[in-house]
Amino acid sequence: MRKPFLLLTLFVGLVWLGGSMEARANDSSEMPKHRVIILTDAENEPDDTESLVRLMLYTNRIDVRGLIATTSTHMRNRIAPESIHRVIDAYGQVRSNLLKHEAGFPEADALHALVKRGSTFYGMNGVGKGKNSEGSDWIVGELLRTDDDRPLWVCAWGGANVLAQALYQLRATQSAANLERLVGKLRVYTISDQDDTGTWMRREFPKLFYIVSPGGYGNATWTGMMQVAEGADNEKVSNRWLAENIQQGHGPLGACYPDVAYGMEGDTPSWLNLIPNGLNEPEHPDWGGWGGRYAFYKPRREDCDPTGFNGSIPIEEETRAIWTNAVDRYTPYKFNEYGCAVRSDTATYSTPQASVWRWRSEVQNDFAARMDWCTKDYAEANHAPVAMARLMTEVAGYGEDNNAPREITNMTVKGGDTFMLDATGSSDPDGDNLSYLWFQYPEAGSLKQIVPILGSPNIYHVKVQAPKVEKPETLHFILKVTDKGTPALTSYRRVVVTVIK
C-alpha cells in the first residue's frame, strides 16, 4: 500500500532537490536585518527595563538604530536615559560570552552611542516649531540617510511625541513628494496610545503605517504577552519561572531584570515580529507572528474599551483605517503521554490576545536559552534548530520554488489537487532529536475555511487536499520544528499556498 506514495516521492524528488540549496541561501541569518528605533519611557515602571534586557539578547538579529528616552502619560515631565545605559553596561559584561553562541552582537559602546534624549514635555506640548529634541533629530537623520532604503520601524513603549515632532520637522522642511516618500519608509508599532500624539499622527499623515490598539489596555492585543489566559502556557510568565530562568544565576544582564510590578514586558510585542524565525513577516501584520496579528480597518470607538484604563488618554474616533486588533481562533496542541505525541485540546479560544500568547511558550524558551548564553559555553547551552520546508504535488510543473523572500515558501496548486508539505533537511546544531508539527493558520490566508491535514500532523511530511475555489485564494501552513534540548527551542517555516480554479 506504500508503493504509490513511494513513486510519487521519487517523481517529485528532482523538484525537491532543485529547491533545497535555495532554502539554505534564504536562511534568516543571511537576510538583511530589520532596522528599528525604540522609544521608551524607562523608569515609568519596571517593564521597560525588562524589555530592554530581552532586546539586548537579540541585537545581533535586529539592527537597533536608536534607543530614545521619552515621556508618557505615566511619566509626564522627565525622561530616564540613564536606565537604558545601565542595561547596556550589563550587556557589555556578557557580550563576549554571547559571541560564543552567535556572531554579530554589537559592542556596548556602539549601543551607548544610540541612546538619545527625547523631549521632557508631555505629548503635543512637545510638538511644534522650535521643539526639536536630540531624539526627534535622530529619527529625522535616520530617515534621511541615502545609504539605507530599508523601512524604519519605530516601536513606542511609552509616549510617541519624538516621532510626532520628527514628522512635524519633515513636513516643515521637505517637499510634498519627498515627505510622502519618507513617511512611506516608516513602520510604527505603538503599545497603545500613551500620549495624545498618536491620533494626531494618524490624522495628519493618513498614509503612515501604524499598528496600535487604541483605547483601554484591556482590549489590547499586546496584553497577550503577560495575560494569564485559559489555554496558554501560563507557567512561563510566572514570577518563579522568571527568577529561575532569567533573573538569578545568569550573570549581570539577568540580574538587571527587575521584578514585575504591573505586567510582564507589555512592550516586548512591539519588536518580537522583527526577529527572523521563519514565522514572522513584519510587512504583513495580518499574517501573525510572535508580536501578534493585526487587521487593517477603521475601528469603532465603542469597540476600543473606552471606559477601560489607558492612563487618561482621550479616545477619539479614528479618521482612517489602521493596523489594529484581530481575533485568532486557536486550538492548542497538547503533549500526549501515549500514542501520538501530540493531541488537540478540547477547547478553542478566540481573542486578539491569543495571537500573542499562542506562541508565548516558544518566545519564553528562546529568551531563557539566550540568557543561558550569557554564562555558558556553546556545548553547555541549547541552540535553535534549522527548519526547512517545501511543498510538492503530483502534478508536473507545480513543484518549483519562486524565489520567495526570507523563509517564506510560495506555491500554486489547483483546487482538488493533493500536495505534500515536507520538512526534509531540517536539522539541529546540537544534534538534538526533533519534533515536527504542521498546522494551517486560517486567519493569515484569504480563504478562512479549515483545510485539514490528512493524517497525523506531527511527522516531517504531511498531505493536504486543496479545496475547490471559484477564484484564487491563499492558504497559510506553518511548520514548527522543536528540539528536545533544555529549554526546548522552536524554528518555523511558513508555506503560502495559492489555490487556483
DRENLO-733244 format. One line per field, with one value per residue (C-alpha): residue number from 1; residue in one letter; x, z, y. Coordinates in Angstrom, 2 decimals, decimal comma, always signed. Layout:
# DRENLO-733244
seq NUM|...
type A|...
east X|...
up Z|...
north Y|...
***
This chain:
# DRENLO-733244
seq 1|2|3|4|5|6|7|8|9|10|11|12|13|14|15|16|17|18|19|20|21|22|23|24|25|26|27|28|29|30|31|32|33|34|35|36|37|38|39|40|41|42|43|44|45|46|47|48|49|50|51|52|53|54|55|56|57|58|59|60|61|62|63|64|65|66|67|68|69|70|71|72|73|74|75|76|77|78|79|80|81|82|83|84|85|86|87|88|89|90|91|92|93|94|95|96|97|98|99|100|101|102|103|104|105|106|107|108|109|110|111|112|113|114|115|116|117|118|119|120|121|122|123|124|125|126|127|128|129|130|131|132|133|134|135|136|137|138|139|140|141|142|143|144|145|146|147|148|149|150|151|152|153|154|155|156|157|158|159|160|161|162|163|164|165|166|167|168|169|170|171|172|173|174|175|176|177|178|179|180|181|182|183|184|185|186|187|188|189|190|191|192|193|194|195|196|197|198|199|200|201|202|203|204|205|206|207|208|209|210|211|212|213|214|215|216|217|218|219|220|221|222|223|224|225|226|227|228|229|230|231|232|233|234|235|236|237|238|239|240|241|242|243|244|245|246|247|248|249|250|251|252|253|254|255|256|257|258|259|260|261|262|263|264|265|266|267|268|269|270|271|272|273|274|275|276|277|278|279|280|281|282|283|284|285|286|287|288|289|290|291|292|293|294|295|296|297|298|299|300|301|302|303|304|305|306|307|308|309|310|311|312|313|314|315|316|317|318|319|320|321|322|323|324|325|326|327|328|329|330|331|332|333|334|335|336|337|338|339|340|341|342|343|344|345|346|347|348|349|350|351|352|353|354|355|356|357|358|359|360|361|362|363|364|365|366|367|368|369|370|371|372|373|374|375|376|377|378|379|380|381|382|383|384|385|386|387|388|389|390|391|392|393|394|395|396|397|398|399|400|401|402|403|404|405|406|407|408|409|410|411|412|413|414|415|416|417|418|419|420|421|422|423|424|425|426|427|428|429|430|431|432|433|434|435|436|437|438|439|440|441|442|443|444|445|446|447|448|449|450|451|452|453|454|455|456|457|458|459|460|461|462|463|464|465|466|467|468|469|470|471|472|473|474|475|476|477|478|479|480|481|482|483|484|485|486|487|488|489|490|491|492|493|494|495|496|497|498|499|500|501
type M|R|K|P|F|L|L|L|T|L|F|V|G|L|V|W|L|G|G|S|M|E|A|R|A|N|D|S|S|E|M|P|K|H|R|V|I|I|L|T|D|A|E|N|E|P|D|D|T|E|S|L|V|R|L|M|L|Y|T|N|R|I|D|V|R|G|L|I|A|T|T|S|T|H|M|R|N|R|I|A|P|E|S|I|H|R|V|I|D|A|Y|G|Q|V|R|S|N|L|L|K|H|E|A|G|F|P|E|A|D|A|L|H|A|L|V|K|R|G|S|T|F|Y|G|M|N|G|V|G|K|G|K|N|S|E|G|S|D|W|I|V|G|E|L|L|R|T|D|D|D|R|P|L|W|V|C|A|W|G|G|A|N|V|L|A|Q|A|L|Y|Q|L|R|A|T|Q|S|A|A|N|L|E|R|L|V|G|K|L|R|V|Y|T|I|S|D|Q|D|D|T|G|T|W|M|R|R|E|F|P|K|L|F|Y|I|V|S|P|G|G|Y|G|N|A|T|W|T|G|M|M|Q|V|A|E|G|A|D|N|E|K|V|S|N|R|W|L|A|E|N|I|Q|Q|G|H|G|P|L|G|A|C|Y|P|D|V|A|Y|G|M|E|G|D|T|P|S|W|L|N|L|I|P|N|G|L|N|E|P|E|H|P|D|W|G|G|W|G|G|R|Y|A|F|Y|K|P|R|R|E|D|C|D|P|T|G|F|N|G|S|I|P|I|E|E|E|T|R|A|I|W|T|N|A|V|D|R|Y|T|P|Y|K|F|N|E|Y|G|C|A|V|R|S|D|T|A|T|Y|S|T|P|Q|A|S|V|W|R|W|R|S|E|V|Q|N|D|F|A|A|R|M|D|W|C|T|K|D|Y|A|E|A|N|H|A|P|V|A|M|A|R|L|M|T|E|V|A|G|Y|G|E|D|N|N|A|P|R|E|I|T|N|M|T|V|K|G|G|D|T|F|M|L|D|A|T|G|S|S|D|P|D|G|D|N|L|S|Y|L|W|F|Q|Y|P|E|A|G|S|L|K|Q|I|V|P|I|L|G|S|P|N|I|Y|H|V|K|V|Q|A|P|K|V|E|K|P|E|T|L|H|F|I|L|K|V|T|D|K|G|T|P|A|L|T|S|Y|R|R|V|V|V|T|V|I|K
east +0,00|+3,03|+4,18|+2,10|+3,37|+6,93|+6,57|+5,15|+8,11|+10,57|+8,75|+8,90|+12,37|+14,00|+11,74|+12,75|+16,48|+16,24|+14,94|+16,87|+20,01|+17,92|+16,23|+19,61|+20,52|+17,37|+18,40|+17,40|+20,93|+21,94|+19,00|+19,13|+18,18|+15,15|+16,21|+14,39|+14,32|+12,95|+11,07|+10,95|+9,53|+12,02|+11,51|+7,79|+7,57|+9,87|+8,51|+10,53|+13,73|+12,55|+12,00|+15,40|+17,12|+15,46|+16,21|+19,94|+19,92|+18,61|+20,80|+22,62|+19,36|+17,78|+19,54|+18,89|+19,35|+18,23|+17,18|+15,31|+14,18|+10,68|+7,88|+4,43|+1,10|+2,54|+5,71|+4,90|+7,81|+11,03|+13,00|+15,49|+18,27|+20,50|+18,33|+19,00|+22,74|+22,61|+21,17|+23,74|+26,52|+25,29|+25,09|+28,68|+29,79|+28,28|+28,81|+31,99|+30,10|+27,14|+29,59|+30,47|+26,96|+26,15|+28,03|+27,02|+26,43|+27,43|+29,91|+28,37|+29,92|+28,08|+24,77|+25,58|+26,04|+22,49|+20,92|+19,25|+17,20|+13,66|+11,54|+10,90|+7,48|+4,41|+2,57|+1,60|+3,24|+6,49|+5,43|+5,76|+8,12|+11,35|+10,56|+13,12|+14,95|+18,01|+15,61|+13,46|+16,58|+17,95|+14,79|+14,90|+18,55|+17,94|+15,08|+17,13|+20,02|+20,71|+22,65|+19,81|+16,49|+15,19|+11,93|+12,49|+10,50|+9,69|+8,47|+6,91|+6,89|+5,70|+4,78|+5,39|+5,89|+9,51|+8,20|+5,42|+7,99|+10,16|+7,18|+6,44|+10,06|+9,93|+6,68|+8,21|+11,45|+10,72|+8,83|+5,45|+6,84|+9,83|+7,69|+5,44|+8,49|+9,92|+6,60|+6,38|+9,58|+8,16|+6,62|+5,14|+4,10|+2,94|+1,95|-1,46|-1,56|+0,49|+0,27|-2,03|+0,20|-0,94|-4,29|-2,64|-0,11|-2,75|-4,93|-2,22|-0,32|-3,04|-0,58|+1,57|+1,87|+0,60|-0,03|-1,92|-4,66|-6,37|-8,40|-8,33|-5,48|-7,86|-8,77|-5,19|-3,53|-0,16|-1,55|-1,31|+2,37|+1,62|-2,04|-2,84|-5,21|-7,07|-5,35|-2,00|+1,23|+0,98|+3,81|+6,39|+5,20|+5,18|+7,45|+9,00|+9,90|+11,41|+13,51|+14,87|+15,38|+16,16|+16,97|+19,12|+22,31|+22,51|+25,11|+24,84|+22,26|+19,83|+20,47|+19,26|+15,83|+13,50|+10,54|+7,17|+5,13|+2,06|+2,61|+5,49|+7,05|+3,98|+6,29|+8,10|+5,46|+6,30|+9,56|+9,09|+7,87|+11,21|+13,10|+13,78|+12,44|+10,58|+7,17|+7,47|+6,88|+6,52|+5,50|+2,33|+0,82|-2,24|-0,07|+0,58|+3,76|+5,42|+4,28|+0,63|-1,64|-3,40|-6,02|-6,31|-9,61|-11,13|-12,08|-15,19|-14,62|-17,15|-15,11|-11,94|-12,70|-13,34|-14,08|-11,05|-7,74|-5,48|-3,75|-6,38|-5,56|-8,53|-10,07|-11,06|-12,91|-10,31|-10,24|-8,98|-8,04|-5,11|-3,50|-5,31|-6,80|-7,61|-9,06|-7,24|-9,35|-6,83|-6,97|-3,75|-1,88|-1,02|+1,63|+0,17|+1,54|+0,88|+0,45|+0,69|+2,97|+0,50|-3,25|-5,63|-7,01|-10,70|-11,29|-10,82|-10,03|-10,97|-9,38|-6,97|-4,59|-4,42|-2,47|+0,37|+0,05|-0,31|+3,46|+4,43|+5,94|+8,36|+9,08|+9,95|+12,05|+14,04|+14,60|+15,73|+18,16|+19,75|+20,02|+21,92|+24,31|+25,34|+27,21|+27,54|+29,89|+28,45|+28,42|+26,54|+23,65|+20,87|+20,56|+17,57|+17,02|+17,02|+13,59|+13,30|+10,06|+8,94|+5,62|+5,34|+2,47|+1,87|+1,18|+4,28|+5,24|+3,79|+6,81|+9,09|+10,01|+9,52|+12,47|+10,29|+11,96|+13,22|+11,81|+8,51|+7,80|+5,13|+3,43|+0,46|-1,80|-5,12|-8,26|-8,74|-5,02|-3,31|+0,02|+2,68|+4,35|+7,82|+10,36|+13,23|+16,56|+15,57|+18,42|+19,70|+23,13|+23,42|+22,38|+19,12|+16,16|+13,48|+9,70|+7,59|+4,15|+2,29|-0,86|-2,92|-3,20|-6,62|-6,73|-3,50|-4,84|-7,65|-9,57|-10,71|-12,09|-10,27|-8,33|-7,41|-4,05|-4,58|-3,25|-1,08|+0,24|+3,42|+5,50|+8,02|+5,88|+2,10|-0,55|-3,26|-6,01|-6,56|-10,21|-12,16|-12,27|-14,01|-11,15|-7,51|-7,27|-4,34|-3,77|-1,04|+0,58|+3,11|+5,82|+7,10|+10,38|+11,20|+14,27|+14,42|+17,15|+16,78|+14,97|+13,26|+13,67|+11,49|+12,06|+9,39|+8,68|+5,64|+4,24|+1,82|-0,28|-2,26|-5,15|-6,46|-9,58
up +0,00|+0,29|-3,32|-4,95|-2,34|-2,94|-6,69|-6,03|-3,79|-6,44|-9,08|-7,15|-5,79|-8,55|-7,71|-4,05|-4,79|-7,15|-4,39|-1,35|-1,88|-2,33|+1,00|+2,71|+0,91|+2,35|+5,93|+8,19|+9,44|+5,94|+5,28|+5,88|+9,44|+10,19|+11,48|+14,49|+16,80|+20,29|+22,20|+25,90|+28,99|+31,08|+34,85|+34,46|+35,71|+35,55|+32,36|+30,05|+31,71|+31,36|+27,63|+27,28|+28,87|+26,37|+23,46|+24,23|+23,55|+20,00|+18,96|+16,59|+14,80|+14,71|+13,62|+16,55|+15,23|+18,26|+21,92|+22,78|+26,30|+26,26|+28,46|+28,58|+30,26|+33,14|+33,42|+32,07|+32,96|+32,96|+30,93|+32,09|+29,54|+32,42|+32,82|+29,21|+29,75|+32,86|+30,91|+28,13|+30,73|+31,94|+28,35|+27,80|+30,59|+28,89|+25,22|+24,89|+26,09|+23,77|+20,86|+21,63|+20,50|+17,60|+15,72|+15,27|+18,80|+18,68|+21,07|+24,12|+23,17|+19,85|+21,67|+24,19|+21,23|+20,11|+23,38|+22,79|+24,86|+23,79|+24,81|+28,51|+27,62|+27,56|+24,35|+21,98|+24,32|+22,88|+19,24|+17,20|+15,99|+17,99|+19,93|+18,36|+20,66|+20,27|+19,77|+17,07|+15,23|+15,37|+13,78|+11,02|+10,36|+10,15|+7,70|+5,54|+5,15|+1,46|+2,03|+3,58|+1,85|+4,43|+6,19|+9,57|+12,40|+15,34|+18,37|+21,02|+24,53|+26,01|+24,54|+20,83|+20,75|+19,50|+16,41|+16,06|+16,25|+13,64|+11,29|+12,09|+11,20|+7,96|+6,87|+7,50|+5,61|+2,82|-0,43|-0,54|-2,75|-0,53|+2,60|+1,11|+0,29|+3,80|+5,52|+3,28|+4,85|+8,38|+10,20|+13,59|+16,32|+19,49|+22,70|+22,78|+22,85|+25,81|+24,96|+22,79|+19,69|+18,25|+16,97|+15,66|+13,61|+12,25|+11,24|+9,83|+7,97|+6,59|+4,73|+7,79|+8,52|+12,10|+14,39|+17,58|+19,89|+20,70|+23,86|+27,09|+27,69|+28,48|+24,79|+23,51|+21,59|+23,29|+26,71|+25,49|+26,41|+30,14|+30,27|+32,43|+29,96|+29,78|+27,17|+27,42|+28,99|+31,97|+33,94|+31,72|+32,68|+36,40|+38,82|+39,80|+36,19|+35,68|+38,83|+37,86|+34,12|+33,78|+36,95|+39,07|+38,10|+34,60|+35,07|+35,28|+32,48|+34,20|+37,48|+35,77|+35,09|+37,73|+39,40|+37,73|+39,18|+36,92|+33,99|+32,47|+29,37|+27,87|+25,43|+24,03|+21,39|+19,51|+18,23|+18,50|+14,89|+13,73|+14,82|+11,80|+12,84|+9,78|+11,13|+11,44|+8,39|+9,77|+6,47|+6,75|+10,21|+9,12|+8,78|+12,51|+14,42|+17,80|+18,16|+17,39|+14,40|+13,25|+10,66|+8,58|+9,24|+10,91|+14,47|+16,08|+19,23|+21,16|+20,42|+21,91|+25,58|+26,02|+29,75|+30,49|+31,93|+29,47|+31,52|+30,77|+27,06|+25,14|+22,94|+19,66|+16,70|+14,20|+10,92|+8,76|+8,69|+10,85|+11,74|+14,88|+16,89|+15,07|+16,58|+16,35|+16,76|+18,35|+19,44|+21,27|+20,77|+23,96|+24,80|+24,72|+27,19|+25,00|+21,30|+19,01|+20,75|+20,35|+20,59|+20,03|+23,10|+23,83|+23,81|+21,25|+22,22|+20,24|+21,33|+19,93|+22,79|+21,64|+18,58|+21,03|+23,76|+21,32|+20,68|+24,19|+25,36|+22,42|+22,93|+26,58|+25,91|+23,31|+25,86|+28,50|+26,11|+25,15|+28,80|+29,28|+26,57|+28,90|+31,17|+29,44|+26,82|+23,49|+24,38|+27,62|+26,08|+23,59|+20,12|+17,82|+15,13|+11,43|+9,87|+6,19|+4,24|+0,70|-0,98|-3,62|-5,78|-8,11|-10,96|-13,01|-13,00|-9,61|-7,53|-8,41|-5,77|-6,83|-5,01|-2,14|+0,36|+3,78|+4,98|+3,14|+0,56|-2,02|-4,20|-6,56|-6,79|-8,42|-6,40|-5,75|-6,06|-3,25|-2,23|+0,29|+2,83|+3,54|+6,22|+4,96|+5,64|+8,99|+11,45|+14,87|+15,54|+18,85|+17,39|+19,36|+18,40|+16,57|+16,81|+13,89|+13,80|+10,72|+11,02|+8,99|+10,05|+8,55|+9,60|+7,74|+4,35|+2,18|+2,42|+6,03|+5,96|+7,76|+5,35|+7,25|+7,25|+6,05|+8,80|+11,78|+11,78|+13,70|+11,08|+8,83|+5,70|+5,54|+2,84|+2,18|-0,43|-1,84|-1,71|-4,82|-5,33|-7,66|-7,63|-6,48|-2,70|-0,31|+2,49|+5,12|+6,60|+9,42|+10,23|+13,82|+14,34|+18,04|+19,54|+22,76|+24,31|+27,50|+27,12|+24,03|+21,09|+18,02|+14,49|+11,84|+8,14|+6,56|+3,33|+1,45|-0,98|-3,71|-4,83|-8,34|-10,06
north +0,00|+2,28|+1,87|+4,67|+7,11|+5,91|+6,51|+9,96|+10,74|+9,60|+11,66|+14,88|+14,20|+16,22|+19,14|+18,90|+18,71|+21,65|+23,91|+22,69|+24,76|+27,86|+27,27|+27,27|+30,51|+32,06|+31,26|+34,16|+34,74|+35,84|+38,15|+41,94|+42,80|+44,94|+48,34|+49,74|+52,74|+52,18|+54,90|+54,07|+55,74|+53,74|+54,13|+54,71|+51,11|+48,06|+46,51|+48,79|+47,63|+44,03|+44,56|+46,24|+43,24|+40,91|+43,26|+43,15|+39,40|+39,96|+42,88|+40,53|+39,66|+43,15|+46,35|+48,70|+52,25|+54,27|+53,99|+57,18|+58,08|+59,61|+60,80|+59,21|+59,72|+57,68|+59,83|+63,27|+65,53|+63,56|+61,03|+58,40|+57,69|+56,58|+53,48|+52,47|+52,95|+50,76|+47,82|+48,30|+48,26|+44,87|+43,63|+44,72|+42,41|+39,33|+40,20|+38,12|+35,05|+35,72|+35,74|+32,12|+31,21|+33,56|+36,24|+39,84|+41,15|+44,85|+46,38|+48,03|+51,38|+51,27|+50,79|+53,53|+55,90|+55,16|+56,36|+59,73|+62,17|+62,85|+65,82|+66,32|+67,74|+65,56|+64,71|+67,52|+70,04|+68,72|+69,08|+72,25|+74,93|+75,06|+71,87|+69,60|+67,22|+65,03|+62,14|+63,76|+64,95|+61,40|+59,94|+62,58|+61,83|+58,10|+58,60|+60,96|+58,51|+57,96|+54,74|+52,73|+52,08|+49,60|+50,50|+52,13|+50,60|+52,86|+50,91|+53,12|+51,66|+54,93|+58,29|+58,89|+62,66|+62,45|+60,67|+63,24|+66,04|+64,30|+64,20|+67,87|+68,73|+66,77|+68,40|+71,82|+71,13|+68,62|+68,86|+67,15|+64,39|+63,74|+63,85|+61,17|+59,05|+59,38|+58,65|+55,60|+54,26|+54,40|+51,44|+52,32|+49,86|+51,58|+49,85|+51,54|+55,35|+56,60|+60,27|+62,38|+62,41|+59,08|+60,26|+63,44|+61,44|+59,07|+62,01|+64,29|+61,54|+59,28|+57,00|+56,34|+52,59|+52,36|+49,38|+50,21|+49,01|+52,32|+52,75|+50,78|+48,38|+45,53|+45,42|+45,47|+42,66|+43,22|+42,23|+38,64|+38,89|+38,70|+37,66|+34,62|+33,02|+29,74|+27,59|+29,39|+28,16|+30,49|+28,90|+30,60|+34,09|+33,29|+35,10|+31,78|+30,97|+34,43|+34,10|+30,68|+31,22|+34,93|+36,82|+34,54|+32,72|+34,22|+36,92|+40,71|+41,06|+38,70|+40,48|+43,70|+42,18|+43,67|+42,02|+42,50|+45,36|+45,78|+43,42|+41,49|+43,08|+44,68|+46,50|+43,46|+42,51|+45,74|+44,23|+40,45|+40,26|+41,70|+38,58|+36,34|+32,93|+31,64|+32,67|+36,44|+38,62|+42,17|+43,76|+41,64|+42,26|+40,25|+37,12|+36,88|+36,14|+36,40|+40,03|+39,22|+39,53|+42,71|+43,57|+46,76|+48,53|+51,58|+50,57|+51,92|+53,93|+51,84|+48,71|+50,17|+49,59|+53,35|+53,03|+50,84|+52,00|+53,82|+56,50|+59,17|+59,45|+60,92|+58,22|+59,80|+58,34|+57,13|+59,05|+56,19|+52,53|+51,39|+48,07|+47,04|+44,16|+40,92|+37,76|+34,44|+31,31|+28,99|+25,36|+24,46|+21,21|+19,36|+16,78|+13,27|+10,75|+7,70|+7,05|+10,08|+12,57|+15,47|+15,90|+18,79|+20,49|+20,08|+23,83|+26,61|+30,20|+33,32|+36,61|+39,21|+38,37|+34,73|+35,92|+36,67|+34,06|+31,15|+31,49|+32,53|+29,25|+29,29|+33,00|+32,46|+29,39|+31,34|+34,10|+31,60|+29,91|+33,23|+34,15|+30,87|+32,08|+34,90|+32,46|+29,07|+27,73|+26,58|+22,88|+23,56|+25,54|+24,95|+26,49|+26,69|+24,07|+24,89|+24,37|+23,51|+23,24|+22,52|+21,90|+19,17|+17,98|+15,07|+17,50|+18,29|+21,95|+22,86|+21,98|+24,86|+27,41|+31,03|+32,65|+33,83|+36,17|+35,12|+31,81|+32,10|+29,41|+30,28|+27,71|+27,45|+24,39|+23,62|+23,08|+19,39|+18,57|+16,71|+18,17|+17,26|+19,53|+18,24|+19,22|+17,07|+18,76|+20,27|+19,88|+20,81|+22,36|+20,48|+17,13|+17,10|+14,98|+16,99|+17,12|+18,34|+19,93|+21,16|+23,26|+25,68|+29,33|+30,16|+33,82|+34,57|+33,45|+34,79|+31,50|+31,27|+27,75|+24,96|+22,74|+19,57|+17,84|+14,28|+12,04|+12,87|+16,48|+15,66|+13,87|+15,56|+15,17|+15,52|+15,54|+18,13|+18,24|+21,72|+22,82|+23,74|+27,52|+29,96|+32,47|+32,39|+32,01|+31,72|+29,24|+29,52|+26,43|+26,66|+24,17|+24,10|+22,27|+21,89|+20,29|+18,30|+20,38|+22,41|+24,69|+23,28|+25,68|+26,15|+27,40|+27,76|+27,80|+29,35|+27,91|+30,17|+28,11|+29,87|+27,70|+28,33|+27,07
***
